[in-house]
């Protein structure tokens, strides 16, 4: 079973629009960590955020914000006032304390911001 | 700069050839990993190591071997390359007990098997 589901395969928005990328995860652990990574066309993986299971506080970093809801097992990512440089593939990932440091990745959401 | 370095960055192999991908980290991390990334499938774990001299299988280990003779290096070997192993390979490293804070990826190796 897929531990991390990113149902949106591709999204296109016009510059300055807001966009939310969905991530739903599945785990039986009470201690786990959730991540978002950005993969621009150059191919490297850029770390965006890490959240542990005991901290449900939403976080904002500039135009980026994250909504963590344990009740729905979701960790959604919103980009406000999108820019062309935001065009990339975004991955959500889960690691569980029980299975060590292994990451389980979603299949990614490809975001295209149209100027 | 501190981090994870993968060599080579690109490689083309013929079916049946063998090769080794090298991953080196200078952060004194205990754990190291090899992932492969295929279109529409995210990253999947091939093998990992929790310390020098130890290795373990991940989700998709078939056709690969690994070795961790030194703490800073983690080698991924393809014994007899197949077109199905065409992929982008990422190495990563981390420290135990940190909740994966500081989990670091290399820049990737793009391998094509023809």
Backbone of each chain as ProteinMPNN parsed JSONL, in Angstrom:
{"seq_chain_A": "XXXXXXXXXXXXXXXXXXXXXXXXXXXXXXXXXXXXXXXXXXXXXXXXXXXXXXXXXXXXXXXXXXXXXXXXXXXXXXXXXXXXXXXXXXXXXXXXXXXXXXXXXXXXXXXXXXX", "coords_chain_A": {"N_chain_A": [[0.843, -1.187, 0.0], [0.45, 2.218, -0.705], [2.289, 4.519, 1.075], [2.475, 7.223, 1.027], [0.528, 9.502, -0.602], [0.134, 11.417, -3.404], [-2.171, 12.856, -4.999], [-2.501, 14.609, -7.077], [-1.196, 14.767, -10.161], [-0.249, 16.524, -12.123], [-0.21, 20.041, -12.192], [-1.289, 23.158, -13.392], [-0.895, 26.604, -13.184], [-1.617, 30.095, -13.412], [0.719, 32.7, -13.249], [1.024, 34.356, -10.128], [-1.244, 33.325, -9.073], [-2.631, 31.426, -6.333], [-1.696, 28.201, -5.124], [-2.372, 24.891, -4.084], [-0.806, 22.007, -2.987], [-1.518, 18.67, -2.556], [-1.09, 16.207, 0.018], [-1.337, 13.058, 1.303], [-0.908, 10.785, 3.901], [0.02, 7.563, 5.27], [0.344, 5.792, 8.192], [1.196, 3.719, 11.007], [2.666, 4.393, 13.086], [3.272, 6.368, 15.99], [5.146, 8.225, 16.186], [6.548, 10.09, 13.759], [7.799, 11.593, 10.73], [7.359, 14.226, 8.454], [7.933, 15.469, 5.2], [8.655, 17.937, 2.701], [9.906, 18.187, -0.558], [11.477, 19.957, -3.195], [11.916, 19.575, -6.647], [13.575, 20.975, -9.034], [13.853, 21.672, -12.625], [16.562, 21.185, -13.029], [17.147, 18.972, -11.542], [18.108, 18.347, -8.932], [17.324, 17.579, -5.474], [15.595, 19.63, -3.397], [15.403, 20.546, -0.133], [12.526, 21.491, 1.667], [10.794, 21.549, 3.953], [10.47, 20.084, 7.21], [8.49, 18.195, 9.365], [7.476, 17.07, 12.56], [5.517, 14.452, 14.057], [4.37, 15.316, 16.373], [3.948, 17.94, 16.288], [1.639, 19.95, 15.285], [1.383, 22.47, 14.445], [0.772, 24.911, 12.039], [2.88, 26.107, 9.429], [4.589, 28.911, 8.123], [6.542, 30.175, 5.54], [7.698, 32.731, 4.054], [6.353, 32.858, 0.901], [5.45, 30.348, 1.072], [3.456, 27.885, 2.673], [2.395, 25.461, 5.088], [0.069, 22.985, 5.901], [-0.679, 20.911, 8.38], [-2.527, 18.205, 9.285], [-3.396, 15.893, 11.491], [-5.741, 14.549, 11.929], [-6.843, 14.046, 9.471], [-4.756, 12.88, 8.236], [-3.07, 14.426, 6.606], [-0.821, 16.579, 4.842], [-0.555, 19.317, 3.575], [0.601, 21.605, 1.079], [0.967, 24.953, 0.374], [1.442, 27.399, -2.067], [1.671, 30.769, -2.254], [0.744, 33.445, -4.363], [2.059, 32.556, -6.821], [5.096, 32.009, -8.685], [7.058, 31.968, -11.709], [9.445, 30.671, -11.178], [8.726, 28.817, -9.362], [7.979, 26.606, -10.696], [8.245, 23.205, -10.866], [8.853, 19.807, -9.788], [7.197, 18.561, -7.015], [7.735, 16.818, -4.065], [6.29, 14.891, -1.524], [7.15, 13.362, 1.536], [7.567, 10.654, 3.86], [8.86, 9.59, 6.952], [9.284, 7.016, 9.323], [9.559, 6.479, 12.811], [9.711, 3.878, 13.647], [10.654, 2.285, 11.487], [13.093, 3.278, 11.107], [15.357, 5.404, 9.388], [14.45, 5.411, 6.803], [12.984, 6.807, 3.908], [9.719, 7.308, 2.635], [8.431, 8.072, -0.365], [6.042, 10.17, -2.044], [4.496, 10.121, -5.299], [4.907, 12.485, -6.507], [4.13, 15.852, -7.561], [3.781, 17.653, -10.431], [4.334, 20.929, -10.978], [3.445, 23.624, -12.95], [4.006, 26.919, -13.611], [2.545, 29.415, -15.291], [3.592, 32.178, -17.147]], "CA_chain_A": [[0.0, 0.0, 0.0], [1.209, 3.448, -0.795], [2.307, 5.224, 2.348], [2.304, 8.649, 0.759], [-0.245, 9.688, -1.823], [-0.016, 12.755, -3.976], [-3.163, 12.541, -6.025], [-2.361, 15.546, -8.205], [-0.005, 14.444, -10.935], [0.215, 17.757, -12.754], [-1.018, 21.23, -11.958], [-0.846, 24.375, -14.072], [-1.523, 27.823, -12.691], [-1.097, 31.33, -13.988], [1.535, 33.434, -12.29], [0.369, 35.13, -9.071], [-2.317, 32.55, -8.443], [-2.266, 30.544, -5.23], [-1.872, 26.784, -5.48], [-2.174, 23.956, -2.974], [-0.409, 20.648, -3.355], [-2.04, 17.782, -1.523], [-0.317, 15.037, 0.432], [-2.0, 12.216, 2.308], [0.035, 9.741, 4.301], [-0.522, 6.449, 6.045], [1.31, 5.196, 9.103], [0.692, 3.264, 12.3], [3.554, 4.93, 14.095], [2.861, 7.62, 16.627], [6.248, 9.163, 15.936], [6.928, 10.075, 12.354], [8.242, 12.881, 10.217], [6.862, 14.52, 7.114], [8.83, 16.362, 4.484], [8.411, 18.346, 1.33], [11.082, 18.49, -1.349], [11.258, 20.529, -4.516], [12.87, 19.116, -7.642], [13.499, 21.838, -10.223], [14.287, 20.99, -13.843], [17.972, 20.797, -12.936], [17.155, 17.602, -11.048], [18.468, 18.087, -7.531], [16.228, 17.602, -4.505], [15.769, 20.771, -2.499], [14.624, 20.397, 1.092], [11.67, 22.633, 1.961], [10.305, 21.559, 5.313], [10.346, 18.86, 7.986], [7.519, 18.323, 10.444], [7.32, 15.834, 13.303], [4.114, 14.107, 14.295], [3.852, 15.933, 17.594], [3.856, 19.381, 16.085], [0.64, 20.202, 14.261], [1.316, 23.892, 14.146], [1.028, 25.248, 10.652], [4.096, 26.9, 9.277], [4.652, 29.807, 6.962], [7.881, 30.654, 5.226], [7.557, 33.557, 2.868], [5.143, 32.546, 0.121], [5.128, 28.942, 1.294], [2.839, 27.532, 3.943], [2.096, 24.049, 5.201], [-1.053, 22.676, 6.774], [-0.54, 19.54, 8.869], [-3.714, 17.788, 10.019], [-3.328, 14.478, 11.827], [-7.083, 13.95, 11.869], [-7.084, 13.595, 8.093], [-3.474, 12.367, 7.739], [-2.696, 15.238, 5.443], [0.249, 17.569, 5.022], [-0.677, 20.039, 2.328], [1.577, 22.657, 0.832], [0.388, 26.037, -0.419], [2.294, 28.471, -2.569], [0.886, 31.983, -2.461], [1.28, 34.337, -5.41], [3.047, 31.708, -7.482], [6.027, 32.61, -9.635], [7.578, 31.008, -12.69], [10.535, 29.895, -10.549], [8.129, 27.743, -8.56], [7.753, 25.453, -11.569], [9.103, 22.094, -10.43], [8.116, 18.668, -9.241], [7.228, 18.619, -5.562], [7.549, 15.507, -3.441], [5.999, 14.746, -0.103], [7.796, 12.13, 2.001], [7.294, 10.243, 5.238], [9.736, 8.618, 7.591], [8.695, 6.521, 10.557], [10.556, 6.144, 13.824], [9.782, 2.422, 13.763], [11.431, 1.69, 10.396], [14.362, 3.955, 10.982], [15.442, 6.648, 8.642], [14.021, 5.263, 5.414], [11.95, 7.708, 3.427], [8.715, 6.859, 1.683], [8.078, 9.234, -1.176], [4.907, 10.17, -2.944], [4.886, 10.074, -6.708], [5.245, 13.826, -6.952], [3.202, 16.712, -8.297], [4.498, 18.551, -11.322], [3.694, 22.246, -11.003], [3.869, 24.555, -13.987], [3.48, 28.264, -13.429], [2.546, 30.052, -16.617], [3.764, 33.636, -16.985]], "C_chain_A": [[0.886, 1.247, 0.0], [1.141, 4.174, 0.533], [2.086, 6.713, 2.165], [1.617, 8.8, -0.603], [-0.303, 11.156, -2.202], [-0.909, 12.579, -5.195], [-3.038, 13.433, -7.261], [-1.065, 15.239, -8.947], [0.61, 15.703, -11.544], [-0.758, 18.886, -12.436], [-0.421, 22.381, -12.764], [-1.607, 25.556, -13.506], [-0.895, 29.0, -13.432], [-0.354, 32.071, -12.886], [0.661, 34.324, -11.411], [-0.849, 34.422, -8.482], [-1.756, 31.773, -7.256], [-2.505, 29.106, -5.666], [-1.576, 25.932, -4.26], [-1.875, 22.573, -3.505], [-0.801, 19.718, -2.209], [-1.1, 16.621, -1.234], [-1.088, 14.32, 1.531], [-1.068, 11.072, 2.637], [-0.662, 8.681, 5.136], [0.582, 5.874, 6.913], [0.613, 4.739, 10.368], [1.565, 3.783, 13.428], [2.953, 6.166, 14.739], [3.932, 8.69, 16.457], [6.68, 9.022, 14.49], [7.242, 11.501, 11.928], [7.758, 13.032, 8.783], [7.73, 15.599, 6.489], [8.198, 16.788, 3.156], [9.75, 18.677, 0.691], [10.639, 19.072, -2.684], [12.323, 19.985, -5.452], [12.715, 19.983, -8.893], [13.992, 21.079, -11.45], [15.748, 20.546, -13.821], [18.152, 19.444, -12.258], [17.498, 17.38, -9.591], [17.227, 18.153, -6.647], [16.504, 18.697, -3.485], [14.835, 20.602, -1.306], [13.813, 21.664, 1.341], [11.265, 22.69, 3.424], [10.306, 20.166, 5.906], [9.381, 19.143, 9.128], [7.498, 17.027, 11.222], [5.857, 15.665, 13.714], [3.514, 14.76, 15.526], [3.644, 17.433, 17.443], [2.891, 19.67, 14.941], [0.51, 21.672, 13.91], [1.593, 24.123, 12.671], [2.232, 26.168, 10.561], [4.027, 27.722, 8.013], [6.095, 30.239, 6.782], [7.784, 31.44, 3.931], [6.257, 33.27, 2.152], [4.68, 31.112, 0.32], [4.432, 28.766, 2.639], [2.443, 26.06, 3.904], [1.002, 23.847, 6.235], [-0.985, 21.204, 7.136], [-1.774, 19.202, 9.703], [-3.656, 16.291, 10.259], [-4.68, 13.806, 11.68], [-7.41, 13.425, 10.479], [-5.822, 13.031, 7.453], [-3.028, 13.124, 6.494], [-1.632, 16.264, 5.815], [0.338, 18.35, 3.724], [0.232, 21.262, 2.274], [0.955, 23.71, -0.077], [1.453, 27.041, -0.811], [1.386, 29.656, -2.881], [1.562, 32.849, -3.523], [2.4, 33.637, -6.172], [3.878, 32.49, -8.506], [6.543, 31.532, -10.58], [8.663, 30.125, -12.081], [10.003, 28.781, -9.653], [7.858, 26.498, -9.403], [8.759, 24.356, -11.241], [8.204, 20.904, -10.125], [8.289, 18.713, -7.73], [6.885, 17.246, -4.992], [7.239, 15.667, -1.967], [6.621, 13.418, 0.33], [7.518, 11.916, 3.478], [8.439, 9.385, 5.734], [9.16, 8.287, 8.96], [9.797, 6.182, 11.557], [10.768, 4.633, 13.889], [10.701, 1.796, 12.717], [12.74, 2.422, 10.163], [14.29, 5.159, 10.081], [14.99, 6.538, 7.194], [12.908, 6.242, 5.086], [10.988, 6.965, 2.509], [8.238, 8.097, 0.935], [6.742, 9.052, -1.87], [5.416, 10.2, -4.367], [5.141, 11.452, -7.301], [4.116, 14.537, -7.677], [4.03, 17.672, -9.133], [3.73, 19.858, -11.437], [4.295, 23.085, -12.117], [3.2, 25.889, -13.732], [3.66, 29.005, -14.745], [2.646, 31.568, -16.457], [2.621, 34.419, -17.627]], "O_chain_A": [[1.936, 1.287, 0.641], [0.054, 4.417, 1.058], [1.566, 7.384, 3.056], [2.088, 8.28, -1.615], [-0.731, 12.009, -1.424], [-0.453, 12.203, -6.275], [-3.43, 13.04, -8.36], [0.028, 15.431, -8.414], [1.821, 15.915, -11.487], [-1.973, 18.694, -12.418], [0.797, 22.554, -12.812], [-2.829, 25.508, -13.366], [0.196, 28.905, -13.993], [-0.768, 32.058, -11.726], [-0.293, 34.951, -11.871], [-1.418, 34.885, -7.492], [-0.558, 31.499, -7.188], [-3.395, 28.826, -6.469], [-0.65, 26.211, -3.499], [-2.59, 22.041, -4.353], [-0.456, 19.952, -1.051], [-0.408, 16.123, -2.121], [-1.44, 14.91, 2.553], [-0.497, 10.455, 1.738], [-1.771, 8.874, 5.634], [1.644, 5.508, 6.409], [-0.417, 5.286, 10.761], [1.227, 3.624, 14.601], [2.214, 6.916, 14.101], [3.667, 9.887, 16.567], [7.124, 7.957, 14.061], [6.991, 12.466, 12.649], [7.754, 12.076, 8.007], [8.198, 16.516, 7.164], [7.346, 16.104, 2.588], [10.605, 19.337, 1.282], [9.586, 18.731, -3.222], [13.501, 19.937, -5.096], [11.826, 19.747, -9.711], [14.496, 19.963, -11.326], [16.118, 19.615, -14.536], [19.21, 18.829, -12.388], [17.203, 16.312, -9.054], [16.206, 18.719, -7.036], [17.526, 18.681, -2.8], [13.617, 20.525, -1.467], [14.336, 22.774, 1.242], [11.373, 23.734, 4.067], [10.158, 19.178, 5.186], [9.446, 20.19, 9.773], [7.501, 15.959, 10.61], [5.077, 16.617, 13.714], [2.297, 14.76, 15.707], [3.211, 18.106, 18.379], [3.274, 19.64, 13.772], [-0.382, 22.061, 13.157], [2.553, 23.581, 12.123], [2.551, 26.903, 11.494], [3.492, 27.3, 6.989], [6.777, 30.616, 7.735], [7.787, 30.866, 2.842], [5.178, 33.421, 2.726], [3.64, 30.71, -0.201], [4.781, 29.422, 3.62], [2.192, 25.492, 2.841], [1.011, 24.459, 7.303], [-1.211, 20.344, 6.285], [-2.033, 19.849, 10.718], [-3.847, 15.504, 9.332], [-4.756, 12.625, 11.343], [-8.169, 12.467, 10.334], [-5.812, 12.735, 6.258], [-2.663, 12.535, 5.477], [-1.563, 16.741, 6.948], [1.193, 18.084, 2.88], [0.574, 21.859, 3.295], [0.474, 23.396, -1.167], [2.259, 27.473, 0.013], [0.452, 29.547, -3.675], [2.787, 32.964, -3.569], [3.547, 34.083, -6.162], [3.429, 33.474, -9.096], [6.471, 30.34, -10.284], [8.78, 28.952, -12.437], [10.758, 27.901, -9.237], [7.538, 25.443, -8.856], [9.97, 24.559, -11.328], [6.978, 20.985, -10.195], [9.4, 18.885, -7.229], [5.902, 16.611, -5.373], [7.848, 16.474, -1.264], [6.616, 12.454, -0.435], [7.27, 12.856, 4.234], [8.937, 8.533, 4.998], [8.626, 9.149, 9.658], [10.845, 5.657, 11.18], [11.877, 4.167, 14.154], [11.45, 0.871, 13.031], [13.412, 2.215, 9.153], [13.273, 5.849, 10.023], [15.139, 7.494, 6.432], [12.005, 6.471, 5.89], [11.389, 6.112, 1.717], [7.713, 9.039, 1.527], [6.356, 7.942, -2.235], [6.62, 10.292, -4.609], [5.543, 11.573, -8.458], [3.268, 13.914, -8.316], [4.87, 18.407, -8.613], [2.606, 19.885, -11.937], [5.513, 23.233, -12.209], [1.975, 25.976, -13.647], [4.774, 29.191, -15.234], [1.871, 32.17, -15.714], [2.613, 35.649, -17.58]]}, "seq_chain_B": "XXXXXXXXXXXXXXXXXXXXXXXXXXXXXXXXXXXXXXXXXXXXXXXXXXXXXXXXXXXXXXXXXXXXXXXXXXXXXXXXXXXXXXXXXXXXXXXXXXXXXXXXXXXXXXXXXX", "coords_chain_B": {"N_chain_B": [[32.229, 22.512, -0.185], [30.232, 21.12, 2.386], [28.557, 17.977, 2.235], [26.776, 15.614, 0.159], [28.268, 13.763, -2.299], [28.028, 12.575, -5.54], [29.326, 10.356, -7.935], [29.61, 8.878, -11.194], [28.044, 11.783, -12.792], [26.574, 11.404, -15.049], [25.928, 8.599, -17.15], [26.252, 6.204, -19.709], [25.416, 2.964, -20.437], [25.957, -0.235, -21.938], [23.703, -2.944, -22.407], [24.213, -5.554, -20.14], [26.735, -4.763, -19.331], [28.81, -3.829, -16.537], [28.923, -1.646, -13.696], [29.961, 0.805, -11.234], [28.564, 3.016, -8.949], [29.529, 5.814, -7.108], [29.16, 7.122, -3.884], [29.841, 9.728, -1.718], [30.162, 11.137, 1.492], [30.71, 13.894, 3.68], [29.906, 14.485, 6.217], [30.023, 12.969, 8.423], [27.965, 11.18, 8.772], [26.07, 8.399, 9.957], [24.227, 6.796, 8.604], [23.508, 5.7, 5.303], [22.108, 5.803, 1.98], [20.707, 4.431, -1.034], [18.69, 5.476, -3.644], [16.352, 5.09, -6.35], [14.951, 6.944, -9.009], [12.153, 7.023, -10.934], [10.09, 7.943, -13.713], [6.97, 9.202, -12.685], [6.931, 7.661, -10.394], [8.106, 8.503, -8.082], [10.716, 8.42, -5.566], [12.43, 5.434, -4.861], [13.618, 3.145, -2.472], [16.668, 1.452, -2.751], [18.971, 0.088, -1.563], [20.354, 0.264, 1.746], [22.465, 1.525, 4.408], [23.387, 1.203, 7.756], [25.692, 1.641, 9.009], [29.3, 1.453, 8.94], [30.427, -1.288, 7.092], [28.006, -2.613, 7.143], [25.007, -3.501, 5.414], [21.734, -3.308, 3.926], [18.707, -4.524, 2.401], [16.458, -2.598, 0.444], [13.402, -1.428, -0.914], [13.522, -2.06, -3.671], [15.738, -4.011, -4.465], [16.767, -5.837, -6.331], [19.168, -6.85, -8.72], [21.135, -5.139, -8.01], [24.079, -4.408, -6.085], [25.704, -3.5, -3.028], [28.223, -1.759, -1.128], [29.833, -0.858, 1.908], [32.517, 0.001, 2.858], [33.993, 1.989, 3.977], [33.132, 4.537, 6.266], [32.422, 6.97, 5.124], [31.806, 6.425, 2.512], [29.616, 4.993, 0.077], [28.913, 2.48, -2.033], [27.299, 1.666, -5.064], [26.577, -1.046, -7.024], [26.093, -2.297, -10.294], [25.625, -5.342, -11.574], [25.086, -6.644, -14.016], [24.005, -4.772, -16.32], [20.679, -3.746, -17.167], [18.119, -2.617, -19.437], [15.917, -1.873, -17.878], [17.023, -0.725, -15.705], [17.619, 1.801, -16.306], [17.558, 4.981, -15.11], [17.319, 7.632, -12.659], [19.633, 7.98, -10.154], [19.81, 8.455, -6.729], [21.777, 9.266, -3.973], [21.808, 9.342, -0.406], [22.31, 10.623, 2.92], [22.281, 10.369, 6.518], [21.918, 11.058, 10.043], [21.441, 8.939, 12.884], [18.713, 9.112, 15.222], [18.037, 11.761, 14.989], [15.666, 12.387, 14.0], [15.645, 12.528, 11.301], [16.387, 15.083, 10.665], [18.367, 16.989, 8.73], [18.791, 15.119, 6.825], [20.311, 14.355, 3.888], [20.541, 14.749, 0.417], [22.328, 13.638, -2.492], [23.247, 15.021, -5.722], [22.407, 13.44, -7.749], [22.625, 10.755, -10.211], [22.435, 10.215, -13.551], [21.554, 7.472, -15.284], [21.707, 5.627, -18.213], [20.737, 2.749, -19.855], [21.418, 0.965, -22.659]], "CA_chain_B": [[30.987, 22.555, 0.591], [29.864, 19.856, 2.991], [27.377, 17.392, 1.619], [26.842, 14.301, -0.45], [28.781, 13.861, -3.668], [27.843, 11.368, -6.344], [30.034, 10.253, -9.206], [29.569, 10.031, -12.096], [26.752, 12.457, -12.891], [25.884, 10.808, -16.195], [26.609, 7.431, -17.678], [25.504, 5.36, -20.635], [25.934, 1.593, -20.419], [25.326, -1.216, -22.803], [23.119, -4.078, -21.684], [25.169, -6.576, -19.742], [27.928, -4.181, -18.73], [28.736, -3.575, -15.105], [29.485, -0.367, -13.277], [29.809, 1.165, -9.827], [28.293, 4.415, -8.627], [30.141, 6.154, -5.839], [28.564, 8.168, -3.061], [30.73, 10.123, -0.637], [29.633, 12.215, 2.338], [31.718, 14.398, 4.62], [29.179, 14.992, 7.387], [30.16, 11.962, 9.464], [26.682, 10.511, 8.967], [26.111, 6.952, 10.111], [23.344, 6.105, 7.654], [23.555, 6.092, 3.891], [21.013, 5.191, 1.221], [20.608, 4.589, -2.474], [17.338, 5.492, -4.186], [16.204, 5.319, -7.772], [13.779, 7.739, -9.344], [11.599, 6.739, -12.254], [8.952, 8.829, -14.005], [5.673, 8.859, -12.117], [7.009, 6.71, -9.285], [8.822, 9.024, -6.932], [11.981, 7.761, -5.259], [12.28, 4.158, -4.18], [14.856, 2.763, -1.812], [17.305, 0.252, -3.299], [19.698, -0.476, -0.424], [20.793, 1.265, 2.689], [23.484, 1.072, 5.355], [23.294, 1.903, 9.04], [27.026, 1.813, 9.551], [30.399, 0.865, 8.175], [30.428, -2.739, 7.046], [26.651, -3.181, 7.163], [24.093, -3.071, 4.365], [20.438, -3.97, 3.987], [17.897, -4.33, 1.208], [15.309, -1.713, 0.493], [12.188, -1.826, -1.621], [13.795, -2.579, -5.015], [17.166, -4.325, -4.443], [17.205, -6.824, -7.324], [20.055, -6.389, -9.781], [22.1, -4.198, -7.44], [24.797, -4.755, -4.87], [26.261, -2.316, -2.377], [29.256, -1.997, -0.122], [30.126, 0.296, 2.776], [33.8, -0.365, 3.473], [34.372, 3.143, 4.772], [31.955, 5.248, 6.758], [32.05, 8.091, 4.282], [31.507, 6.014, 1.135], [28.603, 3.956, -0.122], [29.003, 2.141, -3.444], [26.19, 0.919, -5.661], [27.054, -1.763, -8.188], [25.195, -3.001, -11.206], [26.419, -6.484, -12.012], [24.818, -6.861, -15.442], [22.992, -3.737, -16.515], [19.523, -4.018, -18.013], [17.401, -1.373, -19.763], [15.003, -1.512, -16.785], [17.781, 0.009, -14.702], [17.704, 3.195, -16.729], [16.914, 5.709, -14.033], [18.164, 8.595, -11.959], [19.981, 7.396, -8.865], [20.14, 9.426, -5.688], [22.341, 8.821, -2.712], [21.466, 10.215, 0.704], [22.908, 10.242, 4.193], [21.635, 10.974, 7.677], [22.377, 10.585, 11.345], [20.355, 8.346, 13.663], [18.257, 9.821, 16.403], [17.811, 13.188, 14.775], [14.381, 12.549, 13.337], [15.933, 12.838, 9.91], [16.765, 16.47, 10.439], [19.699, 16.925, 8.148], [18.814, 14.105, 5.775], [20.898, 15.096, 2.762], [20.612, 14.034, -0.854], [23.267, 14.035, -3.523], [22.64, 15.693, -6.87], [21.87, 12.445, -8.666], [23.365, 10.18, -11.334], [21.498, 9.786, -14.599], [22.086, 6.287, -15.943], [20.938, 5.097, -19.336], [21.206, 1.438, -20.308], [20.906, 0.773, -24.023]], "C_chain_B": [[30.687, 21.173, 1.138], [28.637, 19.299, 2.289], [27.635, 16.009, 1.093], [27.233, 14.462, -1.911], [28.629, 12.535, -4.378], [28.678, 11.46, -7.613], [29.759, 8.919, -9.849], [28.195, 10.705, -12.058], [25.914, 11.884, -14.029], [26.669, 9.578, -16.644], [25.671, 6.705, -18.623], [26.187, 3.991, -20.658], [25.251, 0.768, -21.498], [24.775, -2.345, -21.943], [24.186, -5.126, -21.401], [26.448, -6.039, -19.128], [27.709, -3.977, -17.236], [29.318, -2.197, -14.814], [29.231, -0.156, -11.784], [29.576, 2.655, -9.715], [28.85, 4.682, -7.23], [29.385, 7.284, -5.158], [29.523, 8.46, -1.918], [30.096, 11.256, 0.149], [30.691, 12.607, 3.365], [31.073, 14.982, 5.875], [29.227, 14.015, 8.557], [28.818, 11.271, 9.776], [26.858, 9.008, 9.07], [25.364, 6.234, 8.981], [23.546, 6.636, 6.243], [22.57, 5.247, 3.097], [21.25, 5.356, -0.276], [19.139, 4.471, -2.877], [17.425, 5.538, -5.713], [14.915, 6.082, -8.02], [13.373, 7.459, -10.774], [10.372, 7.61, -12.476], [7.66, 8.31, -13.384], [5.719, 7.947, -10.91], [7.722, 7.26, -8.065], [10.16, 8.325, -6.752], [11.702, 6.475, -4.507], [13.63, 3.697, -3.676], [15.391, 1.458, -2.376], [17.991, -0.532, -2.177], [20.045, 0.648, 0.528], [21.816, 0.648, 3.646], [23.364, 1.885, 6.631], [24.658, 2.032, 9.708], [28.053, 1.127, 8.684], [30.336, -0.657, 8.249], [29.064, -3.396, 7.069], [25.827, -2.622, 6.016], [22.79, -3.847, 4.506], [19.648, -3.639, 2.732], [16.755, -3.369, 1.468], [14.149, -2.287, -0.283], [12.479, -2.507, -2.956], [15.267, -2.971, -5.162], [17.681, -5.19, -5.592], [18.038, -6.191, -8.428], [21.126, -5.423, -9.311], [22.834, -4.833, -6.271], [25.423, -3.482, -4.315], [27.376, -2.722, -1.438], [29.529, -0.696, 0.627], [31.405, -0.062, 3.545], [34.338, 0.764, 4.339], [33.122, 3.919, 5.142], [31.489, 6.312, 5.776], [31.621, 7.688, 2.878], [30.468, 4.908, 1.093], [28.537, 3.697, -1.62], [27.798, 1.336, -3.885], [26.695, 0.273, -6.939], [25.925, -2.374, -8.994], [26.014, -4.12, -11.833], [26.3, -6.708, -13.518], [23.663, -5.944, -15.822], [21.9, -4.168, -17.492], [18.816, -2.699, -18.315], [16.443, -0.923, -18.653], [15.707, -0.746, -15.665], [18.118, 1.427, -15.162], [16.895, 4.024, -15.746], [17.833, 6.843, -13.578], [18.379, 8.056, -10.557], [20.401, 8.507, -7.902], [20.714, 8.704, -4.474], [21.916, 9.808, -1.638], [22.189, 9.735, 1.948], [22.177, 10.948, 5.327], [22.279, 10.436, 8.945], [21.213, 9.985, 12.11], [19.951, 9.251, 14.813], [18.004, 11.298, 16.222], [16.448, 13.442, 14.134], [14.536, 12.944, 11.897], [16.145, 14.318, 9.641], [18.177, 16.439, 9.897], [19.873, 15.795, 7.157], [19.22, 14.821, 4.498], [20.994, 14.217, 1.533], [21.764, 14.546, -1.7], [22.515, 14.616, -4.705], [22.157, 14.727, -7.945], [22.831, 11.993, -9.735], [22.342, 9.694, -12.347], [22.139, 8.662, -15.387], [21.137, 5.838, -17.048], [21.561, 3.777, -19.757], [20.574, 1.154, -21.663], [21.126, -0.658, -24.49]], "O_chain_B": [[30.864, 20.171, 0.445], [27.787, 20.048, 1.809], [28.568, 15.321, 1.507], [26.601, 15.208, -2.659], [29.053, 11.495, -3.873], [28.729, 12.498, -8.273], [29.678, 7.909, -9.15], [27.291, 10.239, -11.364], [24.685, 11.886, -13.967], [27.894, 9.523, -16.536], [24.468, 6.601, -18.381], [27.395, 3.892, -20.874], [24.122, 1.044, -21.906], [25.319, -2.657, -20.884], [24.947, -5.529, -22.281], [27.175, -6.783, -18.47], [26.58, -3.958, -16.747], [30.105, -1.66, -15.594], [28.412, -0.836, -11.166], [30.296, 3.458, -10.309], [28.669, 3.89, -6.305], [29.021, 8.276, -5.789], [29.967, 7.544, -1.226], [29.565, 12.208, -0.423], [31.456, 11.774, 3.849], [31.637, 15.869, 6.515], [28.548, 14.213, 9.565], [28.579, 10.838, 10.903], [27.68, 8.414, 8.371], [25.813, 5.205, 8.476], [23.728, 7.832, 6.018], [22.239, 4.127, 3.483], [21.908, 6.298, -0.719], [18.445, 3.521, -2.515], [18.429, 5.965, -6.285], [13.916, 5.887, -7.327], [14.157, 7.639, -11.706], [9.689, 7.975, -11.519], [7.304, 7.142, -13.534], [4.676, 7.497, -10.435], [7.921, 6.528, -7.096], [10.676, 7.709, -7.684], [10.845, 6.431, -3.624], [14.649, 3.837, -4.353], [14.661, 0.472, -2.472], [17.628, -1.673, -1.889], [20.033, 1.824, 0.165], [22.005, -0.567, 3.688], [23.252, 3.111, 6.59], [24.756, 2.485, 10.849], [27.723, 0.327, 7.809], [30.208, -1.235, 9.328], [28.973, -4.623, 7.02], [25.921, -1.442, 5.679], [22.751, -4.909, 5.128], [19.88, -2.619, 2.084], [16.173, -3.331, 2.551], [13.942, -3.5, -0.302], [11.765, -3.432, -3.342], [15.988, -2.321, -5.919], [18.889, -5.274, -5.811], [17.682, -5.157, -8.993], [21.931, -4.941, -10.107], [22.291, -5.679, -5.561], [25.642, -2.513, -5.042], [27.465, -3.872, -1.009], [29.467, 0.398, 0.067], [31.362, -0.384, 4.732], [35.051, 0.526, 5.314], [32.155, 3.94, 4.38], [30.288, 6.528, 5.616], [31.122, 8.524, 2.125], [30.438, 4.017, 1.942], [28.154, 4.576, -2.391], [27.335, 0.441, -3.178], [27.185, 0.959, -7.836], [24.947, -2.89, -8.454], [26.987, -3.863, -12.542], [27.298, -6.933, -14.203], [22.494, -6.296, -15.664], [22.152, -4.846, -18.488], [18.906, -1.759, -17.525], [16.186, 0.271, -18.504], [15.055, -0.186, -14.784], [18.826, 2.159, -14.47], [15.697, 3.802, -15.569], [18.961, 6.985, -14.05], [17.424, 7.718, -9.857], [21.223, 9.365, -8.222], [20.199, 7.68, -4.024], [21.688, 10.983, -1.927], [22.626, 8.587, 2.024], [21.54, 11.982, 5.129], [23.07, 9.493, 8.918], [20.092, 10.48, 11.996], [20.745, 10.05, 15.307], [17.779, 12.016, 17.196], [16.122, 14.572, 13.771], [13.674, 13.613, 11.327], [16.085, 14.752, 8.49], [19.084, 15.915, 10.544], [20.985, 15.539, 6.696], [18.565, 15.772, 4.072], [21.469, 13.083, 1.599], [22.13, 15.719, -1.64], [21.286, 14.694, -4.69], [21.563, 15.147, -8.938], [23.737, 12.728, -10.127], [21.488, 8.864, -12.035], [23.141, 8.864, -16.073], [19.933, 5.691, -16.84], [22.768, 3.696, -19.987], [19.351, 1.11, -21.795], [20.76, -1.004, -25.613]]}, "name": "protein", "num_of_chains": 2, "seq": "XXXXXXXXXXXXXXXXXXXXXXXXXXXXXXXXXXXXXXXXXXXXXXXXXXXXXXXXXXXXXXXXXXXXXXXXXXXXXXXXXXXXXXXXXXXXXXXXXXXXXXXXXXXXXXXXXXXXXXXXXXXXXXXXXXXXXXXXXXXXXXXXXXXXXXXXXXXXXXXXXXXXXXXXXXXXXXXXXXXXXXXXXXXXXXXXXXXXXXXXXXXXXXXXXXXXXXXXXXXXXXXXXXXXX"}
